[in-house]
Amino acid sequence: MDPKVHVPPQFPGAVSDASSVVHDDLGSRWLGPWWTPLAAVWAVVLACRHALYDWGFLPSHRGALPTLVLGNVELGGTGKTPHVMDVARRLESLLGKDTVGILSRGYGRTSSGFLWVNETPNWEDVGDEPWLMQSALPSAQVAVCENRVAGVRRMAEDRPKLKVVVLDDGLQHRALRPDVTLGLVARSLPRGAGWASLVPAGPYRDLPSRLQRCDHLVDTSGQNPSCAWSSRTETSPPVKWSLSNVPEDASQVLDEPALLITGIARPARVAESAKHHASVAGHAFYPDHHAFTAKDIVRWRTWMTEAGTQSLLTTEKDAVRLRAHRDLLAGIHVWVLPLQVVWHSGATCQAFLESWTQTLPSQSKPLT
């Protein structure tokens, strides 16, 4: 479907235009070339930091388990979380159940230190993305820790069946020397002086030249034909979201216009994809990781009543942050758009992972 989208303008904290949150080609409306002098200073700081690690003045160590880092050097929106889940599934199919761990910093969480996601009662303790990954991959061992070296060590100690850990981002965490690094690229790689694309002048949070250290680059935008690997993320047809512990009937179909709500880095992609699966009556885009409030939901209900719809459409990651408001959502039909990775080079990726897993130690033990 390609319906006309009516934008609800009265949602404080939200914006009606997805590009007002994040421009696909820049990263944020607050970034721009007028900040180039600050970007130059930041480039010097980053170059010095990396040099200290490269020359051994700052220590870096192998993990207590074999590690695969999947990250980027851009601001959000490269599809990191669905790619982490996809790679973890592939590794689990090769190594067996309970053998694959995922370690994340846990952006925006209210806690600190090491935590197992399946041992915490609330998503706020670990962050929305780790909570989503644990929910989608119940047999994976998902943990959060700011210190990647200490986190992998703790995972090896607590879960002796683990054979490999996938790190949700980690290109900037130089204290850990990963065994494999996959870099996601969602924008055209800058030419010439890549430092001019650093924040706050551009959308890169680390030197683009860091991508040259990756074992493989994965183009998730179709803008970098030089990358040997490529993929895209796309939404599947919406699934009815259960507000209780009772699963919904999987045969149900969204057959009425819905209000689309997102709090992700690059909502334009989801908004465009959603129109292929549902009739979108209106939409409101919030900043990435936005903690939805009771006032937000009251405003949605008011608009939905006026629009004559009972259906709300959102992403899997946003649904994590909505679960705390189950009572307020009573009577609303909440639908979730599953996000999946479609590889254009799936056979190449699979062959690489198969080759790598054959080199792993048969018994988990600390690496030096």
Secondary structure, DSSP 8 states (H G I E B T S, - for coil): -----------TT-BS-HHHH--TTTS-TT--GGGHHHHHHHHHHHHHHHHHHHTTSS--EE-SS-EEEEE-SBSS-S-HHHHHHHHHHHHHHHH-TT-EEEEE--TT-S--S-EEGGG-S-GGGT-HHHHHHHHH-TTSEEEE-S-HHHHHHHHHHH-TT--EEEEES-TT-TTEE-SEEEEEE-S----S-GGGGBTTTSSBSS-GGGGGGSSEEEESSS--TT-SEEEEEEE-S-EE--SSSS---TT----S-EEEEE-SS-HHHHHHHHTTTS-EEEEEE--TT----HHHHHHHHHHHHHHT--EEEEEHHHHHHHGGGTTTTTT-EEEEE-EEEEESSHHHHHHHHHHHHTTS-SS-----
